[in-house]
C-alpha cells in the first residue's frame, strides 16, 4: 500500500506537469499556427486549458489525499505540511485562480470583441484582454515551476 500511494503521488504530479508542458509548448502554438483565425485558435486553446485545469485540480487533490493517507500509514513518510505538499497546494491555488477568475474574463472579452484580429490594439477591450492573457501565461508558468520544485522534493530521498 505504501508503494502504491507513492506511485499515485508520482503519477498524478508527472501527468499534471506533462500536460502543462504539452499544452504550453505544443497545443497552444500549434493552434495559433494551424487554424485560420486567432479567434478559432483562442476558442480551442480556451477549451483545452479548461480541461487542463480540471485535470490539474484532480491530480493535485489526488496527490494531497495520497499524502494524507501515506503520512498516516508510513512512519517515515513526509508530514502533510511538508514543502512538497505546500508546493502542490500553491499549484492548485494558481490553477484555480486561472480557471475561475482569469479564464472566464478572457472568454467574455473575446465575446465582446467579436474578433481579436479586428479589434484595434489600443481598444480598452484589447488592452484588458492582453493584460489578462499575460496573467494567464504567468499563472501557468508559475504552476509549472512550482510543479517542478514539488517533483524534485517528491523524488528527493529523505
N, CA, C and O atoms as a DFTB+ gen file, in Angstrom:
632 C
 N C O
     1  1       0.820      -1.199       0.000
     2  2       0.000       0.000       0.000
     3  2       0.861       1.259       0.000
     4  3       0.528       2.239      -0.667
     5  1       1.956       1.238       0.737
     6  2       2.839       2.400       0.800
     7  2       3.430       2.682      -0.577
     8  3       3.466       3.831      -1.018
     9  1       3.892       1.641      -1.250
    10  2       4.448       1.812      -2.591
    11  2       3.390       2.372      -3.537
    12  3       3.675       3.282      -4.315
    13  1       2.177       1.838      -3.478
    14  2       1.101       2.286      -4.357
    15  2       0.783       3.761      -4.138
    16  3       0.575       4.499      -5.101
    17  1       0.743       4.195      -2.884
    18  2       0.442       5.602      -2.602
    19  2       1.552       6.519      -3.127
    20  3       1.275       7.587      -3.673
    21  1       2.795       6.100      -2.961
    22  2       3.906       6.868      -3.518
    23  2       3.842       6.929      -5.034
    24  3       4.096       7.971      -5.638
    25  1       3.496       5.791      -5.646
    26  2       3.337       5.732      -7.094
    27  2       2.219       6.672      -7.547
    28  3       2.366       7.390      -8.536
    29  1       1.100       6.663      -6.816
    30  2      -0.031       7.521      -7.151
    31  2       0.366       8.992      -7.091
    32  3      -0.040       9.788      -7.937
    33  1       1.153       9.339      -6.095
    34  2       1.624      10.726      -5.992
    35  2       2.518      11.076      -7.188
    36  3       2.339      12.117      -7.820
    37  1       3.464      10.211      -7.486
    38  2       4.375      10.466      -8.600
    39  2       3.603      10.560      -9.905
    40  3       3.847      11.460     -10.708
    41  1       2.682       9.647     -10.122
    42  2       1.886       9.631     -11.341
    43  2       1.056      10.902     -11.477
    44  3       1.060      11.530     -12.536
    45  1       0.353      11.287     -10.430
    46  2      -0.513      12.467     -10.522
    47  2       0.290      13.730     -10.806
    48  3      -0.124      14.564     -11.611
    49  1       1.428      13.873     -10.154
    50  2       2.244      15.068     -10.351
    51  2       2.888      15.092     -11.739
    52  3       2.909      16.136     -12.392
    53  1       3.407      13.963     -12.187
    54  2       4.065      13.947     -13.500
    55  2       3.060      14.086     -14.643
    56  3       3.367      14.715     -15.656
    57  1       1.876      13.515     -14.499
    58  2       0.852      13.705     -15.532
    59  2       0.440      15.171     -15.623
    60  3       0.264      15.698     -16.721
    61  1       0.287      15.825     -14.486
    62  2      -0.093      17.234     -14.457
    63  2       0.994      18.081     -15.130
    64  3       0.701      18.923     -15.978
    65  1       2.235      17.846     -14.743
    66  2       3.338      18.598     -15.338
    67  2       3.463      18.324     -16.833
    68  3       3.671      19.245     -17.623
    69  1       3.338      17.071     -17.214
    70  2       3.421      16.728     -18.633
    71  2       2.321      17.399     -19.434
    72  3       2.556      17.851     -20.555
    73  1       1.128      17.468     -18.875
    74  2       0.011      18.115     -19.564
    75  2       0.267      19.610     -19.729
    76  3      -0.041      20.182     -20.775
    77  1       0.826      20.243     -18.705
    78  2       1.146      21.674     -18.812
    79  2       2.174      21.904     -19.912
    80  3       2.021      22.812     -20.729
    81  1       3.219      21.086     -19.935
    82  2       4.262      21.222     -20.963
    83  2       3.663      20.975     -22.347
    84  3       3.923      21.740     -23.276
    85  1       2.872      19.924     -22.494
    86  2       2.254      19.595     -23.778
    87  2       1.371      20.743     -24.263
    88  3       1.433      21.138     -25.427
    89  1       0.554      21.267     -23.362
    90  2      -0.334      22.374     -23.725
    91  2       0.470      23.618     -24.112
    92  3       0.242      24.216     -25.164
    93  1       1.407      23.992     -23.251
    94  2       2.118      25.260     -23.426
    95  2       3.052      25.289     -24.625
    96  3       3.154      26.303     -25.316
    97  1       3.729      24.183     -24.870
    98  2       4.757      24.185     -25.906
    99  2       4.339      23.507     -27.210
   100  3       5.024      23.635     -28.224
   101  1       3.215      22.786     -27.185
   102  2       2.778      22.106     -28.405
   103  2       1.370      22.515     -28.842
   104  3       1.184      22.969     -29.971
   105  1       0.384      22.360     -27.965
   106  2      -1.007      22.593     -28.366
   107  2      -1.268      24.060     -28.701
   108  3      -1.744      24.374     -29.792
   109  1      -0.956      24.960     -27.762
   110  2      -1.260      26.378     -27.994
   111  2      -0.522      26.935     -29.219
   112  3      -1.160      27.549     -30.074
   113  1       0.804      26.740     -29.334
   114  2       1.465      27.258     -30.536
   115  2       0.934      26.628     -31.830
   116  3       0.800      27.313     -32.844
   117  1       0.636      25.334     -31.796
   118  2       0.118      24.667     -32.996
   119  2      -1.244      25.231     -33.389
   120  3      -1.518      25.431     -34.573
   121  1      -2.091      25.484     -32.408
   122  2      -3.418      26.027     -32.702
   123  2      -3.301      27.383     -33.387
   124  3      -4.012      27.655     -34.355
   125  1      -2.412      28.229     -32.891
   126  2      -2.287      29.567     -33.469
   127  2      -1.574      29.565     -34.821
   128  3      -1.722      30.507     -35.599
   129  1      -0.812      28.525     -35.101
   130  2      -0.164      28.484     -36.413
   131  2      -0.983      27.716     -37.448
   132  3      -0.828      27.960     -38.645
   133  1      -1.838      26.804     -37.029
   134  2      -2.554      25.949     -37.985
   135  2      -3.979      26.410     -38.284
   136  3      -4.486      26.178     -39.382
   137  1      -4.617      27.048     -37.337
   138  2      -6.013      27.431     -37.551
   139  2      -6.085      28.761     -38.309
   140  3      -5.178      29.586     -38.205
   141  1      -7.160      28.966     -39.069
   142  2      -7.225      30.135     -39.953
   143  2      -7.412      31.481     -39.252
   144  3      -7.166      32.523     -39.860
   145  1      -7.840      31.485     -37.992
   146  2      -8.011      32.773     -37.302
   147  2      -7.593      32.651     -35.841
   148  3      -7.615      31.575     -35.244
   149  1      -7.216      33.784     -35.303
   150  2      -6.855      33.832     -33.883
   151  2      -8.081      33.513     -33.021
   152  3      -7.955      32.950     -31.934
   153  1      -9.251      33.875     -33.511
   154  2     -10.477      33.604     -32.760
   155  2     -10.697      32.099     -32.603
   156  3     -10.987      31.627     -31.504
   157  1     -10.561      31.350     -33.687
   158  2     -10.713      29.891     -33.616
   159  2      -9.627      29.271     -32.743
   160  3      -9.901      28.392     -31.926
   161  1      -8.402      29.733     -32.921
   162  2      -7.300      29.214     -32.112
   163  2      -7.545      29.504     -30.634
   164  3      -7.329      28.642     -29.782
   165  1      -7.993      30.706     -30.337
   166  2      -8.288      31.071     -28.945
   167  2      -9.403      30.231     -28.350
   168  3      -9.362      29.860     -27.177
   169  1     -10.404      29.934     -29.176
   170  2     -11.500      29.082     -28.710
   171  2     -10.986      27.686     -28.365
   172  3     -11.318      27.137     -27.315
   173  1     -10.176      27.121     -29.251
   174  2      -9.607      25.796     -28.994
   175  2      -8.716      25.815     -27.755
   176  3      -8.841      24.951     -26.887
   177  1      -7.829      26.782     -27.672
   178  2      -6.908      26.872     -26.542
   179  2      -7.682      27.041     -25.238
   180  3      -7.318      26.456     -24.217
   181  1      -8.733      27.830     -25.269
   182  2      -9.554      28.028     -24.069
   183  2     -10.206      26.719     -23.611
   184  3     -10.232      26.416     -22.418
   185  1     -10.732      25.950     -24.567
   186  2     -11.347      24.657     -24.223
   187  2     -10.314      23.685     -23.645
   188  3     -10.573      23.020     -22.643
   189  1      -9.149      23.609     -24.283
   190  2      -8.111      22.695     -23.813
   191  2      -7.589      23.146     -22.446
   192  3      -7.323      22.318     -21.576
   193  1      -7.446      24.453     -22.262
   194  2      -6.966      24.971     -20.975
   195  2      -7.939      24.630     -19.849
   196  3      -7.520      24.307     -18.737
   197  1      -9.226      24.702     -20.138
   198  2     -10.219      24.319     -19.128
   199  2     -10.042      22.856     -18.730
   200  3     -10.074      22.522     -17.545
   201  1      -9.853      21.979     -19.732
   202  2      -9.639      20.554     -19.434
   203  2      -8.333      20.347     -18.659
   204  3      -8.268      19.526     -17.744
   205  1      -7.302      21.097     -19.033
   206  2      -6.029      21.019     -18.320
   207  2      -6.205      21.424     -16.863
   208  3      -5.694      20.755     -15.965
   209  1      -6.916      22.500     -16.629
   210  2      -7.148      22.943     -15.259
   211  2      -7.945      21.909     -14.465
   212  3      -7.626      21.626     -13.310
   213  1      -8.967      21.355     -15.079
   214  2      -9.763      20.331     -14.388
   215  2      -8.903      19.124     -14.033
   216  3      -8.954      18.616     -12.913
   217  1      -8.112      18.673     -15.005
   218  2      -7.223      17.539     -14.753
   219  2      -6.209      17.884     -13.667
   220  3      -5.919      17.057     -12.804
   221  1      -5.674      19.094     -13.707
   222  2      -4.709      19.525     -12.706
   223  2      -5.305      19.555     -11.313
   224  3      -4.653      19.155     -10.349
   225  1      -6.538      20.026     -11.197
   226  2      -7.176      20.057      -9.875
   227  2      -7.389      18.643      -9.338
   228  3      -7.178      18.388      -8.153
   229  1      -7.804      17.733     -10.204
   230  2      -7.968      16.338      -9.779
   231  2      -6.611      15.757      -9.376
   232  3      -6.490      15.110      -8.336
   233  1      -5.595      15.992     -10.205
   234  2      -4.257      15.460      -9.916
   235  2      -3.719      16.024      -8.605
   236  3      -3.158      15.285      -7.795
   237  1      -3.884      17.313      -8.395
   238  2      -3.404      17.932      -7.170
   239  2      -4.105      17.395      -5.936
   240  3      -3.466      17.112      -4.923
   241  1      -5.414      17.256      -6.025
   242  2      -6.167      16.709      -4.888
   243  2      -5.799      15.252      -4.641
   244  3      -5.713      14.819      -3.492
   245  1      -5.581      14.496      -5.706
   246  2      -5.152      13.103      -5.576
   247  2      -3.785      13.024      -4.912
   248  3      -3.555      12.178      -4.048
   249  1      -2.879      13.906      -5.318
   250  2      -1.544      13.948      -4.710
   251  2      -1.660      14.227      -3.207
   252  3      -1.046      13.542      -2.389
   253  1      -2.450      15.233      -2.863
   254  2      -2.583      15.606      -1.451
   255  2      -3.289      14.524      -0.637
   256  3      -2.878      14.224       0.483
   257  1      -4.348      13.940      -1.194
   258  2      -5.070      12.882      -0.481
   259  2      -4.164      11.673      -0.265
   260  3      -4.169      11.079       0.813
   261  1      -3.389      11.308      -1.279
   262  2      -2.436      10.197      -1.142
   263  2      -1.416      10.518      -0.061
   264  3      -1.022       9.644       0.711
   265  1      -0.993      11.771      -0.010
   266  2      -0.032      12.192       1.007
   267  2      -0.594      12.098       2.415
   268  3       0.113      11.720       3.348
   269  1      -1.861      12.441       2.567
   270  2      -2.502      12.339       3.885
   271  2      -2.544      10.886       4.339
   272  3      -2.177      10.569       5.470
   273  1      -2.991      10.014       3.455
   274  2      -3.068       8.594       3.792
   275  2      -1.676       8.037       4.049
   276  3      -1.466       7.292       5.006
   277  1      -0.734       8.395       3.203
   278  2       0.635       7.905       3.346
   279  2       1.247       8.339       4.673
   280  3       1.917       7.546       5.334
   281  1       1.027       9.574       5.064
   282  2       1.595      10.044       6.325
   283  2       0.964       9.334       7.525
   284  3       1.570       9.253       8.593
   285  1      -0.249       8.823       7.343
   286  2      -0.910       8.100       8.431
   287  2      -0.435       6.655       8.552
   288  3      -0.422       6.094       9.648
   289  1      -0.044       6.053       7.428
   290  2       0.302       4.624       7.458
   291  2       1.804       4.352       7.417
   292  3       2.248       3.267       7.791
   293  1       2.578       5.319       6.970
   294  2       4.028       5.105       6.845
   295  2       4.765       6.020       7.827
   296  3       4.691       7.243       7.708
   297  1       5.463       5.445       8.779
   298  2       6.102       6.254       9.804
   299  2       7.176       7.212       9.267
   300  3       7.421       8.251       9.880
   301  1       7.818       6.888       8.142
   302  2       8.870       7.751       7.604
   303  2       8.392       8.655       6.475
   304  3       9.188       9.388       5.887
   305  1       7.109       8.609       6.171
   306  2       6.571       9.448       5.093
   307  2       6.590      10.911       5.522
   308  3       6.484      11.220       6.709
   309  1       6.726      11.819       4.535
   310  2       6.697      13.244       4.880
   311  2       5.356      13.623       5.482
   312  3       4.317      13.088       5.096
   313  1       5.387      14.525       6.407
   314  2       4.151      15.016       7.025
   315  2       3.334      15.782       5.991
   316  3       3.847      16.193       4.950
   317  1       2.084      15.960       6.292
   318  2       1.148      16.578       5.356
   319  2       1.574      18.012       5.002
   320  3       1.349      18.450       3.874
   321  1       2.167      18.728       5.914
   322  2       2.569      20.107       5.633
   323  2       4.032      20.216       5.215
   324  3       4.681      21.227       5.484
   325  1       4.548      19.193       4.567
   326  2       5.918      19.234       4.085
   327  2       5.993      20.189       2.890
   328  3       4.966      20.521       2.299
   329  1       7.199      20.630       2.533
   330  2       7.332      21.559       1.400
   331  2       6.690      21.054       0.112
   332  3       6.076      21.833      -0.618
   333  1       6.823      19.767      -0.175
   334  2       6.237      19.257      -1.424
   335  2       4.720      19.389      -1.436
   336  3       4.126      19.677      -2.475
   337  1       4.096      19.179      -0.286
   338  2       2.643      19.320      -0.224
   339  2       2.233      20.787      -0.342
   340  3       1.242      21.112      -0.996
   341  1       2.998      21.660       0.290
   342  2       2.686      23.089       0.188
   343  2       2.866      23.595      -1.239
   344  3       2.102      24.445      -1.696
   345  1       3.860      23.081      -1.940
   346  2       4.043      23.457      -3.343
   347  2       2.845      23.021      -4.198
   348  3       2.407      23.758      -5.082
   349  1       2.326      21.830      -3.932
   350  2       1.152      21.354      -4.676
   351  2      -0.077      22.196      -4.327
   352  3      -0.902      22.480      -5.196
   353  1      -0.200      22.594      -3.064
   354  2      -1.302      23.490      -2.687
   355  2      -1.196      24.800      -3.459
   356  3      -2.202      25.302      -3.959
   357  1      -0.003      25.355      -3.562
   358  2       0.196      26.588      -4.332
   359  2      -0.123      26.376      -5.812
   360  3      -0.689      27.257      -6.459
   361  1       0.239      25.214      -6.342
   362  2      -0.119      24.891      -7.732
   363  2      -1.637      24.910      -7.913
   364  3      -2.154      25.433      -8.900
   365  1      -2.332      24.329      -6.942
   366  2      -3.797      24.314      -7.002
   367  2      -4.366      25.730      -6.928
   368  3      -5.312      26.055      -7.645
   369  1      -3.803      26.560      -6.078
   370  2      -4.285      27.940      -5.946
   371  2      -4.113      28.687      -7.271
   372  3      -5.033      29.370      -7.721
   373  1      -2.943      28.562      -7.893
   374  2      -2.717      29.236      -9.174
   375  2      -3.645      28.696     -10.258
   376  3      -4.167      29.463     -11.068
   377  1      -3.851      27.397     -10.277
   378  2      -4.736      26.779     -11.266
   379  2      -6.174      27.256     -11.075
   380  3      -6.856      27.588     -12.044
   381  1      -6.625      27.287      -9.837
   382  2      -7.994      27.745      -9.567
   383  2      -8.158      29.226      -9.910
   384  3      -9.189      29.626     -10.450
   385  1      -7.158      30.031      -9.604
   386  2      -7.227      31.459      -9.948
   387  2      -7.351      31.629     -11.457
   388  3      -8.145      32.440     -11.935
   389  1      -6.569      30.866     -12.198
   390  2      -6.628      30.948     -13.652
   391  2      -7.988      30.483     -14.170
   392  3      -8.594      31.137     -15.019
   393  1      -8.457      29.355     -13.655
   394  2      -9.704      28.769     -14.153
   395  2     -10.933      29.574     -13.765
   396  3     -11.835      29.755     -14.584
   397  1     -10.984      30.055     -12.547
   398  2     -12.215      30.663     -12.049
   399  2     -12.248      32.183     -12.140
   400  3     -13.322      32.777     -12.042
   401  1     -11.097      32.826     -12.325
   402  2     -11.089      34.283     -12.372
   403  2     -10.573      34.830     -13.703
   404  3     -11.211      35.697     -14.300
   405  1      -9.440      34.342     -14.169
   406  2      -8.837      34.896     -15.379
   407  2      -9.514      34.359     -16.637
   408  3      -9.925      35.140     -17.496
   409  1      -9.634      33.056     -16.757
   410  2     -10.186      32.453     -17.978
   411  2     -11.604      32.925     -18.306
   412  3     -11.876      33.251     -19.462
   413  1     -12.522      32.973     -17.327
   414  2     -13.877      33.437     -17.678
   415  2     -13.888      34.876     -18.201
   416  3     -14.663      35.209     -19.098
   417  1     -13.044      35.705     -17.649
   418  2     -12.981      37.097     -18.110
   419  2     -12.390      37.178     -19.523
   420  3     -12.839      37.980     -20.343
   421  1     -11.383      36.344     -19.803
   422  2     -10.823      36.311     -21.157
   423  2     -11.877      35.879     -22.171
   424  3     -11.981      36.466     -23.248
   425  1     -12.653      34.861     -21.832
   426  2     -13.718      34.388     -22.732
   427  2     -14.749      35.491     -22.958
   428  3     -15.200      35.708     -24.083
   429  1     -15.118      36.185     -21.881
   430  2     -16.096      37.276     -22.011
   431  2     -15.554      38.398     -22.895
   432  3     -16.278      38.926     -23.739
   433  1     -14.306      38.760     -22.710
   434  2     -13.706      39.813     -23.530
   435  2     -13.631      39.407     -24.995
   436  3     -13.892      40.221     -25.881
   437  1     -13.272      38.138     -25.254
   438  2     -13.243      37.671     -26.637
   439  2     -14.626      37.775     -27.267
   440  3     -14.754      38.124     -28.441
   441  1     -15.660      37.471     -26.484
   442  2     -17.031      37.582     -26.984
   443  2     -17.424      39.024     -27.260
   444  3     -18.112      39.308     -28.240
   445  1     -16.989      39.933     -26.397
   446  2     -17.301      41.348     -26.588
   447  2     -16.584      41.928     -27.807
   448  3     -17.120      42.796     -28.496
   449  1     -15.374      41.443     -28.067
   450  2     -14.606      41.963     -29.202
   451  2     -15.081      41.376     -30.524
   452  3     -14.812      41.956     -31.576
   453  1     -15.757      40.278     -30.504
   454  2     -16.204      39.530     -31.675
   455  2     -15.005      38.957     -32.428
   456  3     -14.963      37.755     -32.691
   457  1     -14.034      39.794     -32.776
   458  2     -12.830      39.318     -33.452
   459  2     -11.620      40.031     -32.846
   460  3     -11.526      41.258     -32.866
   461  1     -10.705      39.238     -32.311
   462  2      -9.494      39.829     -31.740
   463  2      -8.686      40.491     -32.851
   464  3      -8.125      41.569     -32.654
   465  1      -8.624      39.856     -34.009
   466  2      -7.839      40.394     -35.124
   467  2      -8.354      41.753     -35.588
   468  3      -7.571      42.605     -36.009
   469  1      -9.670      41.957     -35.513
   470  2     -10.261      43.211     -36.000
   471  2     -10.313      44.291     -34.925
   472  3     -10.636      45.440     -35.225
   473  1     -10.005      43.948     -33.697
   474  2     -10.052      44.926     -32.609
   475  2      -8.726      45.672     -32.544
   476  3      -7.670      45.047     -32.446
   477  1      -8.767      46.996     -32.597
   478  2      -7.518      47.770     -32.544
   479  2      -6.741      47.501     -31.261
   480  3      -7.325      47.261     -30.204
   481  1      -5.423      47.545     -31.370
   482  2      -4.545      47.261     -30.229
   483  2      -4.762      48.232     -29.078
   484  3      -4.508      47.878     -27.927
   485  1      -5.228      49.456     -29.358
   486  2      -5.422      50.441     -28.292
   487  2      -6.846      50.444     -27.737
   488  3      -7.175      51.261     -26.877
   489  1      -7.692      49.534     -28.225
   490  2      -9.053      49.414     -27.703
   491  2      -8.994      48.979     -26.240
   492  3      -8.200      48.103     -25.898
   493  1      -9.814      49.570     -25.369
   494  2      -9.814      49.159     -23.954
   495  2     -10.070      47.656     -23.772
   496  3      -9.516      47.033     -22.865
   497  1     -10.906      47.084     -24.634
   498  2     -11.173      45.643     -24.541
   499  2      -9.906      44.844     -24.865
   500  3      -9.574      43.883     -24.171
   501  1      -9.218      45.246     -25.908
   502  2      -7.996      44.544     -26.312
   503  2      -6.886      44.727     -25.284
   504  3      -6.145      43.787     -24.997
   505  1      -6.768      45.922     -24.732
   506  2      -5.753      46.192     -23.709
   507  2      -6.007      45.312     -22.486
   508  3      -5.080      44.719     -21.934
   509  1      -7.273      45.233     -22.069
   510  2      -7.621      44.390     -20.913
   511  2      -7.399      42.912     -21.234
   512  3      -6.906      42.157     -20.395
   513  1      -7.759      42.507     -22.435
   514  2      -7.535      41.119     -22.843
   515  2      -6.045      40.784     -22.788
   516  3      -5.662      39.750     -22.240
   517  1      -5.214      41.642     -23.346
   518  2      -3.769      41.392     -23.357
   519  2      -3.209      41.322     -21.939
   520  3      -2.343      40.497     -21.646
   521  1      -3.714      42.199     -21.057
   522  2      -3.266      42.182     -19.664
   523  2      -3.636      40.867     -18.992
   524  3      -2.804      40.254     -18.323
   525  1      -4.869      40.434     -19.165
   526  2      -5.311      39.168     -18.562
   527  2      -4.619      37.962     -19.203
   528  3      -4.348      36.971     -18.524
   529  1      -4.335      38.042     -20.492
   530  2      -3.627      36.951     -21.150
   531  2      -2.231      36.796     -20.551
   532  3      -1.766      35.677     -20.333
   533  1      -1.562      37.924     -20.285
   534  2      -0.247      37.847     -19.628
   535  2      -0.378      37.185     -18.260
   536  3       0.463      36.368     -17.884
   537  1      -1.418      37.529     -17.519
   538  2      -1.651      36.892     -16.217
   539  2      -1.852      35.387     -16.393
   540  3      -1.312      34.590     -15.625
   541  1      -2.618      35.006     -17.392
   542  2      -2.872      33.590     -17.647
   543  2      -1.571      32.850     -17.913
   544  3      -1.340      31.770     -17.371
   545  1      -0.724      33.435     -18.749
   546  2       0.557      32.811     -19.064
   547  2       1.424      32.708     -17.813
   548  3       2.040      31.670     -17.573
   549  1       1.477      33.762     -17.023
   550  2       2.291      33.741     -15.798
   551  2       1.760      32.736     -14.784
   552  3       2.542      32.094     -14.083
   553  1       0.444      32.595     -14.699
   554  2      -0.125      31.605     -13.775
   555  2       0.251      30.187     -14.204
   556  3       0.586      29.353     -13.363
   557  1       0.198      29.914     -15.500
   558  2       0.595      28.582     -15.976
   559  2       2.090      28.355     -15.776
   560  3       2.507      27.269     -15.372
   561  1       2.897      29.380     -16.059
   562  2       4.342      29.251     -15.865
   563  2       4.664      29.037     -14.389
   564  3       5.520      28.223     -14.045
   565  1       3.980      29.764     -13.530
   566  2       4.181      29.591     -12.087
   567  2       3.794      28.198     -11.630
   568  3       4.483      27.587     -10.813
   569  1       2.687      27.699     -12.160
   570  2       2.252      26.343     -11.810
   571  2       3.289      25.319     -12.256
   572  3       3.593      24.375     -11.527
   573  1       3.828      25.510     -13.454
   574  2       4.851      24.598     -13.953
   575  2       6.110      24.640     -13.082
   576  3       6.649      23.592     -12.727
   577  1       6.576      25.826     -12.741
   578  2       7.783      25.943     -11.910
   579  2       7.570      25.362     -10.517
   580  3       8.437      24.668      -9.987
   581  1       6.418      25.648      -9.931
   582  2       6.101      25.056      -8.625
   583  2       6.033      23.535      -8.732
   584  3       6.482      22.820      -7.836
   585  1       5.470      23.052      -9.829
   586  2       5.364      21.611     -10.037
   587  2       6.721      20.947     -10.179
   588  3       6.943      19.853      -9.659
   589  1       7.622      21.603     -10.878
   590  2       8.977      21.048     -10.994
   591  2       9.661      20.996      -9.630
   592  3      10.342      20.025      -9.301
   593  1       9.471      22.043      -8.850
   594  2      10.042      22.048      -7.495
   595  2       9.397      20.962      -6.637
   596  3      10.087      20.287      -5.873
   597  1       8.085      20.789      -6.757
   598  2       7.388      19.749      -5.997
   599  2       7.862      18.363      -6.409
   600  3       8.060      17.492      -5.562
   601  1       8.042      18.161      -7.705
   602  2       8.517      16.862      -8.182
   603  2       9.928      16.592      -7.672
   604  3      10.232      15.478      -7.245
   605  1      10.784      17.598      -7.714
   606  2      12.140      17.441      -7.188
   607  2      12.082      17.056      -5.696
   608  3      12.766      16.130      -5.261
   609  1      11.264      17.775      -4.931
   610  2      11.138      17.475      -3.497
   611  2      10.538      16.092      -3.276
   612  3      10.926      15.377      -2.352
   613  1       9.589      15.723      -4.131
   614  2       8.935      14.410      -4.009
   615  2       9.924      13.271      -4.267
   616  3       9.924      12.265      -3.557
   617  1      10.761      13.439      -5.286
   618  2      11.676      12.369      -5.659
   619  2      12.948      12.340      -4.821
   620  3      13.657      11.334      -4.788
   621  1      13.230      13.441      -4.151
   622  2      14.422      13.518      -3.319
   623  2      14.256      12.545      -2.145
   624  3      13.232      12.542      -1.462
   625  1      15.249      11.751      -1.935
   626  2      15.179      10.777      -0.835
   627  2      15.372      11.500       0.484
   628  3      16.227      12.381       0.581
   629  1      14.584      11.142       1.523
   630  2      14.693      11.832       2.816
   631  2      16.029      11.562       3.501
   632  3      16.275      12.068       4.596
